[in-house]
Amino acid sequence: MSHDRADDQICEQAALYALGALEAAEAEAFAEHLAGGCEVCAAEWRACQSVVARLGLGGQALDPPPGVRDRLLASVRTASVTVRAEEGKWRPAGEGLFTKRLFVDRDRGTVTFLLRAQAGARLPAHRHAAVEECLVLEGDYHVNGEKLGPGDYHCALPGSADESLYTEGGATVLLIAPLNSEF
């Protein structure tokens, strides 16, 4: 899909891509989009890349005061993350499927995200290389012949396979899965 003008989202995506600040999957998707020939995004990215190149030359290298690194790491370890219902971006993940990333835990190698499935949506069959946890928040979610509803929890263990995943009336599901598991 090519764009006809650069909006705020395109500008932000191009800047983060130029800085190397996108998650791996997002960077890959943006690179594929650029390779697809969207000149609007390519022009925005080139402009950002030019600025990023100059940033590296503009600053003076300084050593931080003693203890700053330790204090910064301690504050990051004790920080918390809150994502409000209206925050974040729902991204298409297949026909009638949308995901919203909530948290990436690089230490554990997991991603926590919401899956919103429209009525009749089906998820692709897949095998689990690691534990995947699922909590149905609303709607109906069918996993391998078992119907789950709000409050129901399902855990797929390593080596297991999901052959049939679908919703009849629509569903919102919280998933905690390995980093490469988002659709």
N, C-alpha and C positions, 0 to 999 in steps of 0.2 A: 504494500500500500504506500503510495507516494502522497506527500502532503503538498498543499498549495500555498501554505504560509507557515511561518514559525510562530507557534504559540508558546506560552510559558512552559508547558510540559516538554516540548521539543527542546527549548533552550536549556532547561534543567538537565535533561537526558544527555544532550550533546556536551554540556560542560562537565558533567560527572564522568562521561566516557573519556573525554580528553584528559581529565585528571587521573584516570585509572581508579575511580572511586565507586564504580558499579559492582554489584555482586557478579560472580562469574556468569551465571545464567543470563542476567540482564545485559552484561557486556556482550555476550555471544549473540543475543537477540538483536542488539543495536547494530553490531557489526554485520549481521546478516541483512538487516534492514538497509544499511548503507550499501552493501554489495548488490542489493536489489535495485539500486539506481535512484533513490529518493534524493533529488538535488537540493531540496530545501534543508533536509537534515544534514547532508554532506557539507553544504555551505556553512551552516551553523557550527558544525563540528570543526571545520577548518579554521573558522574565526576563533573558536575557543582554544584550539590546539596552538595557534599562534601566541595567544596570551599566556598559556601554560608554559610554553617554551621560554618566554621572557621572564616569567616568575622565577624560574630556576637561576637566572643570572642576576636578579635584582636584590637578593637578600645577602646579608653578611652572616657567615657562619658564627654562631655563638655557642659556648658551652653553657648548659643550664646550671643554676646554682645547685650545690650539693643537696641531696634529699628530694629534689623535685620529681625525679623519675619514680622513686618509691612512693611518694605521696599520691602521684597521679595514678599509679597502678592500684594502690589501695582504694582510692575513690572509685575507680572503675569496677573493682571487684565487689564493692558494696552498693553500687548503684542499682536502681530498679528500672523497669521498663513498663510504661503504661500506654496502651493504644486504645483510644476512645472509639466507640462504635462508628462515629462519622469520620474518623481518621483512616489513613492508609488508602491504597489503591486496589480495587478489584480488577484483576487481570484475566482476560479470556484464557481458558485452559482446555478448550475443546467445545464441541457443540453442546450448548446449554450448561457449561461448566465454567466457574469463575473461582479464582483463589485470591486470598489476601494474606500476605506474609505478615506475621506478628513478631517473630523473634528467631534469630539464628544463633545457636549455641555451638560455636566452633570447637570448644573444648570437648563436647560430647558428640559433635558431628551430626547435630539434628537441626531441623527447622520446625517451627510451630506455625501452622497456618490454618485459615478457615477455608473450607470448600463450600461453595454455594452451588447447588445443582437445581436446575429448573425441572419442572414436571416432565417425566419421561426420559431424563438424561441418563446416559450410561457411561461408566468409566471403563477404561481399557483394562483387560486382564493383565495381571502381572505377578511376578514372584518376588518374595521378600528376602532381601539379603540381610536385613537387620530388623529389629523390632519396629513395628508401626502401631501407634495407639490412636484410637478413634473414639470420640464422644459425640453422639448425636445431640445437637442443640435444639433443632426443630425439624419437623417433617418426618418422612419415612426414608430409611436407608437400608437397602437389601444387600446383604453380603453372603454370597454362596448359598442362597436359599433361606437364609435367616433374616427375618424382618426386624429391624431395630427402630426404636422411636426415641423421642426426647428423653434424655437422661441415660440412655443405654450406652454401654461402653463395650468396645471390641478391641482386642489386641492380637495382631498378627505376629507370630513368632518367626525368626529366621528360618528360611527354607520352605515356609508355607506359601501357598499360591491363592490368589483371588481370581476366580474364573468368571464370576458373575457379580457385578456391582451396578446397582441402578436405584433410581427413585421413581415412585409412581406419581406422587403429588408435589415433589420438590423437597429439598432438605438443605439444612446448614449444619456442617459437621466441623468439629475441631480435630485437627490431626497433628500428631507429633511423629515425625518420620526422619529417616536419614536425609542428609542435605540434598542429595540428588533425586529426591522423590517427588518434588512438585511436578505437576503435569505440564 
